[in-house]
Each structure stands twice: as structure tokens, then as C-alpha cells.
Amino acid sequence: MKEELLSYLRCPVTLQPLSLRVFSKCIKKFDGIDVEIIDEGVLIGDVFCYPIIKGIPRLLVEAFVDYEDFLKKNLDDFAERKQQILNKHNTIVASVIKKNSHTKKSFANEWNLFNYETDTTWNADKTEMLARFLREVDETKESLKGKIILDAGCGNGLLNNLIANEGAKILGFDFSLSIEKAFEKNTNPNAWFVQADVQFPPVLNDAFDIVHCSGVLIHTNNTEYSFSCLVPFVKRKGKLSVWLYHPRKDFIHNTFNFLRKYSSKLPLKLQYYLYLFFLFPPTFIIKKIKGNPQNKREMMIDILDWMTPEFRWEHTHDEAASWFVKRSFTDVRVTTNEVFGFNIIGKKA
């Protein structure tokens, strides 16, 4: 973590500023240049405490549970803090742990398959990834320069690096451990990474020119509620951009959706082997017949992304547009429309 990031971070529960305690620093290479960053530390709120581990702030509501051993070792008053958190915020903590447990594991398993050297993200190489982002948010390479961007649910983090290379500063967060690989592979000092929950964004209000959330809201327990959680962080006249699944009149598509209602409740390891042996072979054959260039890992990631998340919602264009209008956004329009989904943006009034 670079200290510059601290000014953008807030407690995800209270949205109050955080104080920083540094335990250790390390050197990370950015574009071949050695830069000193915070390797281990803790961010302190009123009662909440959030560790910095492997250079990444862990700003999950439940971080004091997930990283209890680290905090016990490094905070003398951790036991007292933990009790205060449970006394004051036990309802929130319990609901978040229940809500997030499956999804964190699901997406960590998915991105653990990804090979940063050879694989593409959703059939797009680096050039197409950036071009697609620009189409979705209706920007150009030139217009990105100097902008502050929030990527809510950054996955493997490759896009963040590409955006930063165009002169923007971008904060990407994801709540699975995929964030560790994203941070490790990042080579641009203006691409920042945080472990966080899209329903509890740990960032400063009215701070971002563009808030982008691609393929994430539809994997939460309530898409519109998750959408509303991002609204406060868009600057006045800034853009909010979201990519969502839409319904399809397709027998195979809807059969898969029916099956996943039941299979997604199975243990993740069992799901992996079920899909590997029963869904992957026909998927591989059909995609190869159609000339799909994906390799085997990329195809398997597609299957896991569809079948393993606990939630997978589909929404019409008009339904999504209504979310923007209800929150007084203007210039609401669909910027990309694809087979499985679409991107829609609006400008904050």
C-alpha cells in the first residue's frame, strides 16, 4: 500500500477516516522502478481495525474475524476491540459473514485458475479489454488522463493496470483473495488495490470521476441495493457504469440457470469436479466447433463464473435504467449490448 491511498480510504461501516500504523515496509517494482510501500500495518477506526497484509488493506467488515491471528499478534488491545465491535455491531457482522462466505470462496477458486501469462479475460486480450472499457464508460484514452476511477469488483486486476497506464488513478477492490494476485501482478503505481465488499465500499464520498462495476452486482444478494451502495462515491457530474446480465430466450441458457439453482448449493470442491466431468466436455466441443479461441482454463473459468456463485441475477435494460432515474442520474443509456449482458451508464446530477 502506498500512503497516498490513505486519503481515499474510510471505515466501510462508519465511513469515518482511518488512522495508519505501519509495522513493516518493502520494495515493490513499478515499471522497473523500486518503490517503497507499506507491507504490513493496520488501519484503525473508532472500534474497527483493518489489517494491511502483503501490501493490501483488508477493509472487509469481517476482517477482524478473517485475519484475527494477524491482529492478535500486532495489536495489544485487539481482544478489547473485538469485544467492542461485537457489542456495537454484532448484527451487521453476523449478516455480512453469512452473506459473503460462499461468494468469497467461489470467486477465489475461479480466479485461482487464471494464468496471467497466457490467459485472456472474457475472450479479450489487453488491447480489447481497454477498448471494451472505453466503450462501456463512453470515454477515450485521452479523456481518462487525470481522472480518479473506482473499479468495484476488479477480479484479476489486469484492466486496472491498463487504465492506469493511460494516465488515470484507479482504485480496484474485490472481496475474494484474487486481490492478492491482482496486486502482485500490478506494475503501475497509480493502480491501487484493496480487499473490500461492494455493499460496504471503504472509500471517500464524492471522490471518483467514474465508478465502474462490471459483472459484480448481479452476484450479490440484491442487485439494486448493491447498486445504491455505489452512488455516494460518484462525484457530481461523474459517471456510474455497471455491467449486468439480461434475460435470454434460449433453452440451453435457461436450463443452465435452472440447474445452478440447485448445484450452486453444493460444496465448491464437489461442484468443480461435477462441472469438469459433465459440463466441460460438451462445452469444449461446442466452442471448438464454433471456432472459439479460448483455452481449456478460460472455458472452465466461464463455467465456474456461471455455475458456482450463490447469486446470479438477470435484469432488463428498462429495470436497470429505473435505478439510475430514481437516484436522479441523467443521460442514462446503454453503452454496450452483448449476448449475455449489457453495460449502462448515467451521470450524477
C-alpha positions in Angstrom: 0.0 0.0 0.0 1.2 3.5 -0.8 0.5 6.1 1.9 -1.2 8.3 -0.8 -4.1 5.8 -0.8 -5.0 6.6 2.8 -6.7 9.8 1.9 -9.2 7.9 -0.2 -10.0 5.2 2.4 -12.7 5.2 5.0 -14.1 2.7 7.5 -16.7 0.7 5.5 -19.2 0.7 8.4 -18.9 4.3 9.7 -17.4 6.0 6.7 -15.1 7.8 9.1 -11.3 8.5 8.3 -8.8 5.8 9.4 -5.5 6.2 11.2 -2.5 4.3 10.0 0.0 2.2 12.0 2.9 0.8 10.0 4.6 -2.4 11.0 6.9 -3.0 8.1 7.7 -1.7 4.6 9.0 -3.4 1.5 10.1 -2.6 -2.0 7.8 -3.2 -5.0 8.8 -2.7 -8.6 6.6 -0.4 -10.7 7.6 -0.2 -14.3 11.1 -1.4 -13.3 11.5 1.3 -10.6 11.8 0.3 -6.9 9.2 2.0 -4.8 8.9 1.6 -1.0 5.4 0.6 0.1 3.7 -0.4 3.3 3.8 -4.2 3.5 2.2 -4.8 6.9 0.2 -2.5 9.1 -3.2 -1.7 10.4 -5.9 0.9 9.7 -7.8 2.0 12.9 -11.3 3.3 13.1 -13.4 4.1 16.1 -13.6 0.5 17.2 -13.0 -1.4 13.9 -9.5 -2.4 12.9 -8.4 -3.4 9.4 -5.1 -5.2 8.7 -2.7 -4.4 5.8 -1.2 -7.7 4.8 1.0 -8.3 1.7 0.7 -4.6 0.9 -3.1 -4.8 0.7 -5.6 -3.1 3.0 -8.2 -5.6 4.1 -11.2 -3.4 4.5 -13.9 -6.0 4.9 -16.4 -5.6 7.7 -15.4 -9.1 8.9 -11.7 -8.5 8.6 -11.2 -8.7 12.3 -12.5 -12.3 12.1 -10.8 -13.3 8.8 -7.4 -12.0 10.0 -7.7 -12.5 13.7 -4.3 -14.2 14.2 -2.5 -11.2 12.5 -4.4 -8.6 14.6 -3.9 -10.6 17.8 -0.1 -10.6 17.1 0.2 -7.0 16.3 -2.5 -5.1 18.3 -2.2 -5.2 22.1 -5.8 -4.1 22.5 -7.3 -6.4 19.9 -9.3 -8.5 22.4 -10.9 -5.4 23.8 -11.6 -4.0 20.3 -13.1 -7.3 19.1 -15.5 -7.3 22.0 -16.4 -3.6 21.4 -17.1 -4.5 17.7 -19.3 -7.4 18.7 -21.2 -5.4 21.3 -21.9 -2.5 19.0 -22.1 -4.0 15.5 -22.9 -7.7 16.0 -26.0 -7.7 13.8 -24.0 -6.3 10.8 -21.0 -8.6 11.4 -23.2 -11.7 11.6 -25.1 -10.9 8.4 -22.0 -10.0 6.4 -20.2 -13.2 7.4 -23.3 -15.3 6.4 -23.7 -13.3 3.1 -20.1 -13.3 2.0 -18.8 -16.7 3.0 -19.8 -18.7 -0.2 -19.1 -15.9 -2.7 -15.6 -15.2 -1.4 -14.6 -18.8 -1.8 -16.4 -19.1 -5.2 -14.6 -16.2 -6.9 -11.2 -17.1 -5.3 -11.5 -20.6 -6.8 -12.4 -19.1 -10.1 -9.5 -16.7 -10.4 -7.0 -19.2 -8.9 -7.3 -21.0 -12.3 -6.3 -17.8 -14.2 -2.9 -17.8 -15.8 -1.6 -14.2 -16.1 0.9 -15.0 -18.7 -1.3 -16.9 -21.2 -5.0 -16.4 -20.4 -7.4 -13.7 -21.6 -10.2 -12.2 -19.6 -13.6 -13.0 -21.1 -12.1 -13.6 -24.6 -10.4 -10.2 -24.7 -6.6 -9.5 -24.9 -5.2 -6.4 -23.3 -6.0 -4.2 -26.2 -9.6 -5.3 -26.4 -10.0 -5.2 -22.6 -9.1 -1.5 -22.6 -11.2 -0.8 -25.8 -14.2 -2.5 -24.2 -13.9 -0.5 -21.0 -13.7 2.8 -23.0 -16.9 1.8 -24.9 -18.7 0.9 -21.7 -17.9 4.1 -19.9 -18.0 6.3 -23.1 -14.5 7.7 -22.7 -11.4 7.8 -24.8 -7.7 7.2 -23.9 -7.2 11.0 -23.9 -10.2 11.7 -21.6 -9.0 9.2 -19.0 -5.9 11.2 -18.2 -6.1 12.7 -14.7 -9.4 11.0 -13.8 -9.9 9.2 -10.5 -11.7 5.9 -11.0 -13.2 3.3 -8.7 -13.4 -0.3 -10.0 -15.8 -2.1 -7.7 -15.0 -5.8 -8.2 -11.8 -5.8 -10.1 -11.3 -9.6 -10.3 -7.8 -10.3 -11.7 -6.8 -6.6 -11.8 -5.5 -6.6 -15.3 -7.8 -3.9 -16.5 -6.8 -1.6 -13.7 -3.2 -1.8 -14.8 -4.2 -0.9 -18.4 -6.3 2.1 -17.2 -3.5 3.4 -15.0 -1.1 3.2 -18.0 -3.4 5.8 -19.7 -2.8 8.4 -17.0 -5.7 7.8 -14.6 -5.6 6.8 -11.0 -7.7 3.8 -10.3 -8.6 2.1 -7.0 -9.8 -1.5 -7.6 -11.3 -3.6 -4.9 -12.5 -7.2 -4.7 -13.5 -9.2 -1.7 -12.0 -12.5 -2.6 -8.3 -13.4 -2.3 -8.0 -12.8 -6.0 -7.0 -9.3 -4.9 -3.6 -10.7 -3.8 -2.7 -11.9 -7.4 -4.0 -8.6 -8.8 -1.7 -6.6 -6.5 1.3 -8.9 -7.1 1.0 -8.6 -10.9 0.3 -4.8 -11.0 3.2 -2.8 -12.5 1.7 0.8 -12.3 2.0 2.9 -9.1 -1.3 4.6 -9.9 -3.3 1.3 -9.8 -4.3 0.6 -6.1 -5.9 -2.5 -4.7 -8.0 -3.1 -1.6 -9.9 -6.1 -0.3 -13.5 -4.9 0.2 -17.2 -5.6 -0.2 -19.3 -3.8 -2.9 -22.1 -3.4 -0.3 -19.7 -1.7 2.1 -17.3 0.4 -0.1 -14.5 1.6 2.2 -13.9 4.9 0.3 -14.4 8.6 0.4 -17.7 10.0 -0.7 -17.9 12.1 -3.9 -14.3 11.2 -4.7 -14.5 9.5 -8.1 -15.0 10.7 -11.7 -16.0 7.2 -12.8 -17.3 4.4 -10.7 -17.4 1.2 -12.7 -18.8 -2.2 -11.6 -18.6 -4.9 -14.2 -20.4 -8.3 -13.7 -20.4 -7.9 -9.9 -23.7 -6.5 -8.7 -25.6 -9.5 -10.2 -23.6 -11.8 -7.9 -24.8 -10.1 -4.7 -28.0 -10.9 -2.7 -29.8 -7.8 -4.1 -28.6 -6.1 -7.3 -30.4 -2.8 -6.8 -29.4 -2.5 -3.2 -25.7 -3.1 -4.2 -26.1 -0.5 -7.0 -27.3 2.0 -4.4 -24.3 1.4 -2.3 -22.0 2.8 -5.0 -24.0 6.0 -5.7 -22.5 8.1 -2.9 -18.9 7.7 -4.2 -19.5 9.2 -7.6 -18.6 12.9 -8.0 -21.2 15.4 -9.0 -21.3 15.2 -12.8 -19.3 12.0 -12.6 -20.4 8.7 -14.2 -21.7 5.4 -12.7 -21.2 2.5 -15.0 -22.5 -1.1 -14.4 -22.5 -4.3 -16.5 -25.4 -6.7 -15.8 -26.8 -9.9 -17.2 -30.0 -9.7 -19.1 -32.7 -12.4 -19.6 -32.4 -14.6 -22.7 -34.9 -16.6 -24.7 -32.6 -19.5 -25.1 -33.4 -23.1 -24.0 -29.8 -24.1 -23.1 -29.2 -20.8 -21.2 -32.3 -21.2 -19.1 -31.6 -24.8 -18.5 -28.2 -23.9 -17.1 -29.9 -21.3 -14.9 -32.3 -23.9 -13.6 -29.6 -26.4 -12.8 -27.4 -23.9 -11.0 -30.3 -23.1 -8.6 -29.5 -26.5 -7.1 -25.9 -27.2 -8.0 -24.6 -23.9 -6.6 -25.7 -25.0 -3.1 -23.3 -28.0 -3.2 -19.7 -27.8 -1.7 -17.5 -25.9 -4.1 -15.0 -28.7 -4.5 -17.7 -31.1 -5.5 -19.1 -28.5 -7.9 -15.7 -28.2 -9.6 -15.5 -31.9 -10.4 -19.1 -32.1 -11.4 -18.7 -29.4 -13.9 -15.3 -30.6 -15.0 -16.6 -34.1 -15.9 -20.1 -33.3 -17.1 -20.3 -29.7 -18.4 -16.7 -29.1 -19.6 -16.6 -31.8 -22.3 -19.7 -30.7 -24.2 -18.8 -27.0 -23.7 -15.3 -27.6 -25.1 -16.6 -29.5 -28.2 -19.3 -26.9 -29.0 -17.0 -23.9 -28.5 -14.3 -25.5 -30.7 -16.8 -26.3 -33.4 -17.9 -22.6 -33.3 -14.2 -21.6 -33.6 -14.0 -20.1 -30.1 -10.3 -19.3 -29.3 -10.5 -19.9 -25.6 -8.1 -22.4 -24.0 -9.3 -25.0 -21.5 -8.7 -22.9 -18.4 -10.6 -20.0 -19.8 -13.5 -22.2 -20.7 -13.5 -23.7 -17.2 -13.4 -20.2 -15.7 -16.5 -19.3 -17.7 -18.3 -22.4 -16.4 -17.4 -21.6 -12.8 -18.4 -18.0 -13.2 -21.8 -19.1 -14.3 -22.5 -22.0 -12.0 -20.7 -21.6 -8.7 -21.8 -18.1 -7.4 -24.5 -18.3 -4.8 -26.4 -15.5 -6.6 -26.8 -14.8 -10.3 -29.5 -12.3 -11.3 -30.7 -11.1 -14.7 -32.3 -7.7 -15.3 -33.9 -5.9 -18.3 -32.5 -2.6 -19.7 -35.5 -0.7 -18.5 -35.3 -2.1 -15.0 -31.6 -1.0 -14.7 -32.4 2.4 -16.1 -35.0 2.9 -13.5 -32.4 2.5 -10.7 -30.4 5.5 -12.2 -33.5 7.6 -12.7 -34.8 7.0 -9.1 -31.4 8.4 -7.9 -31.6 11.5 -10.1 -28.9 10.4 -12.6 -29.2 12.0 -16.1 -28.1 10.9 -19.6 -28.9 7.3 -18.7 -28.1 5.0 -21.6 -27.0 1.5 -22.6 -23.4 1.7 -24.0 -22.9 -1.9 -24.9 -25.3 -4.7 -25.6 -24.0 -8.3 -25.9 -25.3 -11.9 -25.9 -25.3 -12.4 -22.2 -25.5 -8.8 -20.8 -25.2 -5.1 -21.2 -23.5 -2.0 -19.8 -25.4 1.0 -18.7 -24.2 4.4 -17.5 -25.6 7.6 -16.0 -24.3 11.0 -15.0 -24.7 12.1 -11.4 -26.8 15.3 -11.1 
